[in-house]
Amino acid sequence: MQEFTYLVAAYAIAWVGLFIYLAIVTLRIQGLRTELAVVEEQMREQQEKGDIH
């Protein structure tokens, strides 16, 4: 019966690790999207000023 307990614990640890990894990836993607939006806005402002041809 102790082997079953270890098996359940191993699966729980694996799932928790997977969810943590996915949360980190999601946060990084959100950060990149925010940064990309800032860069796009800056490019749009420069184009409106006529700095980029």
C-alpha positions as a Markdown table, in Angstrom:
| # | Residue | x | y | z |
|---|---|---|---|---|
| 1 | Met | 0.0 | 0.0 | 0.0 |
| 2 | Gln | 2.9 | 2.3 | 0.6 |
| 3 | Glu | 3.9 | 2.0 | -3.1 |
| 4 | Phe | 0.5 | 3.4 | -4.1 |
| 5 | Thr | 1.0 | 6.4 | -1.8 |
| 6 | Tyr | 4.4 | 7.1 | -3.5 |
| 7 | Leu | 2.8 | 6.8 | -6.9 |
| 8 | Val | 0.0 | 9.2 | -6.0 |
| 9 | Ala | 2.6 | 11.6 | -4.5 |
| 10 | Ala | 4.7 | 11.4 | -7.7 |
| 11 | Tyr | 1.7 | 12.2 | -9.9 |
| 12 | Ala | 0.7 | 15.1 | -7.7 |
| 13 | Ile | 4.2 | 16.5 | -7.8 |
| 14 | Ala | 4.3 | 16.1 | -11.6 |
| 15 | Trp | 1.0 | 17.9 | -12.1 |
| 16 | Val | 1.9 | 20.7 | -9.7 |
| 17 | Gly | 5.2 | 21.2 | -11.6 |
| 18 | Leu | 3.4 | 21.2 | -14.9 |
| 19 | Phe | 0.9 | 23.9 | -13.7 |
| 20 | Ile | 3.8 | 26.0 | -12.3 |
| 21 | Tyr | 5.6 | 25.8 | -15.6 |
| 22 | Leu | 2.5 | 26.7 | -17.6 |
| 23 | Ala | 1.9 | 29.7 | -15.3 |
| 24 | Ile | 5.4 | 30.9 | -15.8 |
| 25 | Val | 5.1 | 30.6 | -19.6 |
| 26 | Thr | 1.8 | 32.4 | -19.6 |
| 27 | Leu | 3.2 | 35.3 | -17.6 |
| 28 | Arg | 6.2 | 35.6 | -20.0 |
| 29 | Ile | 3.9 | 35.6 | -23.0 |
| 30 | Gln | 1.7 | 38.3 | -21.4 |
| 31 | Gly | 4.9 | 40.4 | -20.7 |
| 32 | Leu | 6.0 | 40.0 | -24.3 |
| 33 | Arg | 2.6 | 41.0 | -25.6 |
| 34 | Thr | 2.7 | 44.1 | -23.5 |
| 35 | Glu | 6.2 | 45.0 | -24.6 |
| 36 | Leu | 5.2 | 44.4 | -28.3 |
| 37 | Ala | 2.2 | 46.7 | -27.9 |
| 38 | Val | 4.5 | 49.5 | -26.5 |
| 39 | Val | 7.0 | 49.1 | -29.4 |
| 40 | Glu | 4.1 | 49.1 | -32.0 |
| 41 | Glu | 2.7 | 52.3 | -30.4 |
| 42 | Gln | 6.2 | 53.9 | -30.5 |
| 43 | Met | 6.6 | 53.0 | -34.2 |
| 44 | Arg | 3.1 | 54.4 | -34.9 |
| 45 | Glu | 4.0 | 57.7 | -33.2 |
| 46 | Gln | 7.2 | 57.9 | -35.2 |
| 47 | Gln | 5.4 | 57.2 | -38.5 |
| 48 | Glu | 2.8 | 60.0 | -37.7 |
| 49 | Lys | 5.7 | 62.4 | -37.1 |
| 50 | Gly | 7.2 | 61.5 | -40.4 |
| 51 | Asp | 10.4 | 60.1 | -38.9 |
| 52 | Ile | 10.2 | 56.8 | -40.7 |
| 53 | His | 9.9 | 56.7 | -44.4 |
